[in-house]
């Protein structure tokens, strides 16, 4: 068993939660109780949270600069392809798609 002299209210709550998991139908995966796995998981969550916040910060800066979400809806791969091929030609001025892409 365990020593009763170390039993605190926090330890009792922890044992209560563990007991609840033991008799629950939806038990946590065994690896969730592995301290090394849990440490890696916490590091991953912390890193993901930081990256998510950076993403949102950049998105807000883009929205302030360009004032439109239309930029985010552009098919950049297709624009790169057209500007790298069709629009290199001197005849690009005769293409209506060139002017449409220029106005985006």
C-alpha positions, 0 to 999 in steps of 0.5 A, spaced: 500 500 500 502 507 501 504 511 507 498 514 510 503 520 513 504 522 506 497 523 505 494 530 503 488 533 500 491 533 493 494 526 494 487 524 495 484 528 489 489 525 485 487 517 487 480 519 487 481 521 479 485 515 478 480 510 481 475 514 477 479 512 471 480 505 473 472 504 473 470 508 467 468 505 460 473 510 457 479 509 460 485 513 458 491 510 453 496 506 458 501 511 455 498 517 457 500 515 464 507 514 462 511 520 465 516 521 459 510 520 454 506 526 458 512 530 458 513 530 450 505 531 449 506 537 454 512 540 449 508 538 443 502 542 445 506 548 448 510 548 441 503 548 437 500 553 441 506 558 440 505 556 432 498 557 432 499 564 436 504 566 431 500 564 425 494 568 428 499 574 429 501 574 422 494 573 419 492 579 423 498 583 420 496 581 413 489 583 414 491 590 416 496 591 411 491 588 405 484 590 408 481 584 405 481 576 406 481 575 398 488 575 398 487 568 402 483 565 397 488 566 391 490 560 388 498 562 388 500 555 385 496 557 379 498 564 379 505 562 379 505 557 374 501 562 369 506 568 371 512 563 370 509 561 363 504 564 359 505 571 362 512 571 360 510 572 353 510 578 349 503 576 347 501 576 355 498 583 353 493 580 349 490 575 354 484 577 358 486 573 364 493 577 364 489 583 366 484 579 371 490 576 374 493 583 375 487 586 378 487 581 384 
